[in-house]
Amino acid sequence: MDFCVPHRVKSNLKTTLYAVLSILCFTSFSAYSATSTSTYGVINLAFILGISIPVIVISLLYKFKEAFQLRFFVLLTLSLIGMIYFVAFSEQDNTNIVLSFAALYLVFIYFSWSSNKAELIPIVTTVSHVVVLAFSAIYIALVSFNVTENNAILWLFISGITLALIAVRIHCTTTSVKACMTKMFILLLPAIYFSVIVFFWVNKNIEEQLFLINSLGAYLLFFFASFWRISTRYNTKSKNLRQEANLFSGTNDFSNSSSDTATNLPSQQQAFQSIHKVLKSHSKDKFAIIVFKPINFQQVNKILGHKNSDILLLQLAYCLQKSVESNKNLINFGSKLAPVRIARLRGLHFLVVLQLPEKSKDQDILAEMLCQELTAAVPDAMSFKSFSLNFELTFGISFINEYVNSLSQTVAHAEDALLTAESNQVLISYFNKDEMIYNESHLLQMERLKQDIVDDNLYWYVQPQTNLKDKKLVGFELLVQWQNENNMPIEFQGFIDTAEHSGEIYFLTKQMITRAFKLILKLQRASNYERVSIKLLSQYLLEPDLVSFIEKQITMYNVPAKYLVIELPEKIVLSASERAKNIIDELKSLNVNIAISDFSGSYESLRYIRKMAVHQVKIDCERITEEVDDPENAIITSLIELTKKMELPLIGTSINNRTTEKAFTLMGGELVQGEIVDIGVTSDNISTWVTTWNNLYNPV
């Protein structure tokens, strides 16, 4: 039977219970040397009442409601008293009544077990309950009406079924072998002892006095086994309450002066010291570095503030630490008496280090099992006052001695994998050696780009724009190209990504603006008053500082701003809509023209163009063909017709051959830019090129 204490037990309960036991231990009873059975009965009844009444009184006073099945204990005691009464004090043969009480005794033992956890297999336990009650009722009916004369065999049958179902219920309420064996000892062993005594008595193998003594012995075995469980669970509960109190007071077992102040976990420095010690003594073993974080914690800081959110973080750290405290495969950052398996890194990052078995082939599986264990340890909902949050974890994993020997670098690799897992919205990500090689190569590229920009080693060129009908020049676009060590052009998008990541995109754009004004000035000196366009290649350029810089260049070069066209790719305009609108308004106030490049004609882009009143649009025509039914052709045809109705100039770019030029002309396009006009002219030669073009197609 389960004499489990409730969550809040008064401090003197333990003393009271021990005092009751101490009194019982020193109480003297009459020796079992009386000659009559009734004398034994009186002694047994007195003893039973002497130990049961104090327990009942204490239970009522302290109101054990959580797991103390007082009603079954009372019924169990009454059934034993009934057996003793009809054996010791009745002159008639009351074997059938005694057997009925014995059957009830086993039933009450079966139901006396209670658990704080739900039954693991509820269907099985429900069926077990029904079978116990049904067979016991049938047995009591059979013995009451003397249906069978062989009471010993019938008792053996019913007691065997009840004992088997007690074992089934114990199995269904436990998750470990140790807990199952404990319950078997408390419940099943006294029940078996009692069943054997009743069988021997019914079969006339023992006298009534010996039957009474052994029945009382079975009762005492069950009673003291249950009380032992009270003491064990009370100590466990008290320890947990102390740990919870220490948790919220900031003085838990694994706290010390150099621990992380928010979580009381070891700091990164402490963790690294512990890891280095283990690595020295296990140099041949492999270790998995696992870094994890709660990915949805930022909203807590915004709502509660850092001080209050640290309380939730403390609760989370405590739950995770308790879940892996006994895992000896994890490196211990604390002491032998108070092991700590989790450390706090920078920010919201936490660290565990898993020691892998020698020559293990399933290291990924072991690491993932640990991640699943930590995920399962996160409470369903953690609350602070009226705020509640379900934490979600994500993990990054790297292995020591796999790519590098440095512990700090391995941890950094695990943190890189964590960033990958977070960005890809997956639970677990492993560090990839190829990504490390790529990152190192990318860093070298960024350094080289920075130096090339400073040394002016970029290739600048101009692509003219012309009208296909009269071959008149309508504008120019200033472009830039970055070349590798072999003087081969680097892919344009890769070039822009490197410029963004290195932070040089802003400086590069300033150079482009300056060169654009120089180009406008050079063209005007040669009596060519066409517009020059440049493309803003990143949404990070949509800043007021850029507008101020353009305004300074207008003043410096004394060039009308209407000859400068700022191109904004459609995806940048739509992704940074409000910022783009503000920048466009400021540029238009300077009289700078605005163009939308890579125009797709989507509803959002059309609405934006109509609202902002841009000066021109550009369409990439690289994929158009001469096929009439080509969907790409149909889209571009529709856009050309639409822009004509809006009286908005449309320039087709990437017109690189006669086939594309012919297809674009058939669609109704007029303004083109691409290799069909010229592959690219350097700024130094642009004046000569313009003069040659005009003399060829538009002589004065």
Beta strands, then each sheet from edge to edge (+ up, - down):
strand 1: 286-294
strand 2: 343-344
strand 3: 350-356
strand 4: 382-384
strand 5: 387-389
strand 6: 393-399
strand 7: 428-430
strand 8: 459-467
strand 9: 473-481
strand 10: 531-535
strand 11: 564-569
strand 12: 593-597
strand 13: 616-620
strand 14: 650-653
strand 15: 671-673
sheet 1: 2+ 3- 1+ 6- 7-
sheet 2: 4+ 5-
sheet 3: 8+ 9- 10- 11- 12- 13- 14- 15- 8+
end
